[in-house]
Amino acid sequence: MSKLEKLLQRIKNNPKTVRFEEIEKLLLRRGFIESQAGGGSSHYVFKKDDVFVTIPRHGKFVDEVYINKAVKAMGI
């Protein structure tokens, strides 16, 4: 099992303890393009085809609702 597969499995098992860098890495490896919404905004938008996922970068962990949306957008 590769490091990315292990990370994905850990995220699916416990979406409450996911750091922004971890979900960012998975989305970028899945072909999403990252942009920052408004210059100095803390919200990042990941886009692939017609699928958009917005994830804020606050605190230590990303809220579970954003992780669930990202996993659903990746189709896994």
NORFEN-V128551 format. One record per pair of residues at least 24 apart in sequence whose ideal C-beta (glycine too) atoms are under 8 Angstrom apart, sorted by the first residue. I is the first residue (numbers start at 1). J is the second residue. Records with the same first field share a line. If there is no record, write none. Layout:
I: J, J
This chain:
4: 29
8: 76
11: 67, 71
12: 71, 76
15: 64, 67, 68, 71
16: 61, 64
17: 61
18: 61, 62, 67
19: 60, 61, 62
20: 44, 55, 57, 62
23: 55, 62, 66, 67, 70
24: 55
26: 70, 74
27: 53, 70, 73, 74
30: 74
32: 73
46: 70, 73
48: 73
